[in-house]
Amino acid sequence: MYVKFFRCFRCGETYLPKDVISLSVMRCEKCGSAIDAEYDYDLIRKEILSDSFRRDAPTHWKYWPFLPVSDLSSLVTLGEGATPLLTQPALMKLTGASHLYLKYEAQNPTGSFKDRGSSLEITKALEFKKKKVVLASTGNMGASIAAYAAFTGIACVVFVPDIAADAKIAQMRAHGADVRVIDGDYSVAMASAEDYVRTHGDSFLTGDYPWRCEGTKTVGFEILDQLYWKVPDYVIAPIGNGTLLWSLYEAFREMVCVGITERMPRIFGVQAENCNPVVRAWESNAATIEPVADPETIATAIACGNPIDGLAALRAMQDSDGMGISVSESDILEARDTLARHGILVEPSGAVAYAGAYKVRDALAGKTVVCIATGHGLKDMCGWL
Ligand SMILES: *Cc1c(COP(=O)(O)O)cnc(C)c1O
């Protein structure tokens, strides 16, 4: 494993990998903020990268040197990643971009990009010999972890806010998860999951903690790889907890760091107007995120009022010269229906990036743009049933 240490986002405190493992909640012990892995890129460059890395077909585990794993014989996989980068001429024309690609993450085993992080988290849970995983989820992460836990024979407890879509709860139960619907929003569910792990020493907390972010980076690596290492101008993604946006940033930064690409794309983060704490912080150039209580949006997968990786997502936009975009409920539904009518089925949150692209279409002329279509339409058919 090529991880040197973990560093706190807010106060800069560092932790050795062996010490991080003993934290029950993997956040900074001093200030409670998210922590982030740092790798020995010189070593990766020397030992791993060769021409075949550039040429081999993109798959999730191809990028293992950039993930905190050491024993490649015990990776847990359901075939996540290697999702298509779709281009559809009529959709492209609507946005005015010279090239528009949709990274169709619905094609992951449980229907969302969460499977990338789950494969790594469950790999770590097994490595630490845990028998049970616990998490808070608005739906997709719970469905994903429930599947990977069942696949490896470990128990799974999921705390979900009452806004979660029925099909997602059914998906968790189908895999045998102990689903506890909480009377409250995602933040309340998260506090319950963190309490649970503190009082149940045999359990392992999954969710938007450092392992997940590391696993999610492969979506960024695949985008570059699928474009034959030509860096797109803009990459547009929704922000819920902000983990996806930060993972994209890290993936693009690391490829520059090891010399495979020469520059960063600009990263645009999109939130629903009804729950846009990170976009508002970006607009006002604030250094902190002002939480939103009890958020309500049709895009339930991004209804995170107090995003764990909010500061990280903010930094991803600021450091990449990106942009924060808010979209209305009708923007989201229209985008979702437009995608569906062009053969691409996504849930409302899965259409948020495209809705953002459409909203700023005047800025896309002559640009190569990638939107992340994050989750499958079959998971939440609201308005279609
Ligand atoms: C989790 C999720 C998001 C938001 O990702 P974050 O990492 O929480 O920012 C967006 N869309 C879908 C479908 C999701 O499942």
The ligand as an SDF file (V2000), in Angstrom:
LIG
                    3D

 15 15  0  0  0  0  0  0  0  0999 V2000
  -24.6610    9.5720   -3.2940 C   0  0  0  0  0  0  0  0  0  0  0  0
  -25.2680   10.1170   -4.5180 C   0  0  0  0  0  0  0  0  0  0  0  0
  -25.0080   11.4300   -4.9510 C   0  0  0  0  0  0  0  0  0  0  0  0
  -24.1770   12.3980   -4.1560 C   0  0  0  0  0  0  0  0  0  0  0  0
  -22.8500   12.0010   -3.9540 O   0  0  0  0  0  0  0  0  0  0  0  0
  -22.0090   12.5550   -2.7030 P   0  0  0  0  0  0  0  0  0  0  0  0
  -20.7520   11.7840   -2.7420 O   0  0  0  0  0  0  0  0  0  0  0  0
  -22.8220   12.3080   -1.4750 O   0  0  0  0  0  0  0  0  0  0  0  0
  -21.8080   14.0120   -2.9260 O   0  0  0  0  0  0  0  0  0  0  0  0
  -25.5650   11.8440   -6.1350 C   0  0  0  0  0  0  0  0  0  0  0  0
  -26.3590   11.0280   -6.8690 N   0  0  0  0  0  0  0  0  0  0  0  0
  -26.6340    9.7660   -6.4930 C   0  0  0  0  0  0  0  0  0  0  0  0
  -27.5340    8.9420   -7.3430 C   0  0  0  0  0  0  0  0  0  0  0  0
  -26.1050    9.2710   -5.3100 C   0  0  0  0  0  0  0  0  0  0  0  0
  -26.4030    8.0220   -4.9310 O   0  0  0  0  0  0  0  0  0  0  0  0
  1  2  1  0
  2  3  1  0
  2 14  2  0
  3  4  1  0
  3 10  2  0
  4  5  1  0
  5  6  1  0
  6  7  2  0
  6  8  1  0
  6  9  1  0
 10 11  1  0
 11 12  2  0
 12 13  1  0
 12 14  1  0
 14 15  1  0
M  END
$$$$
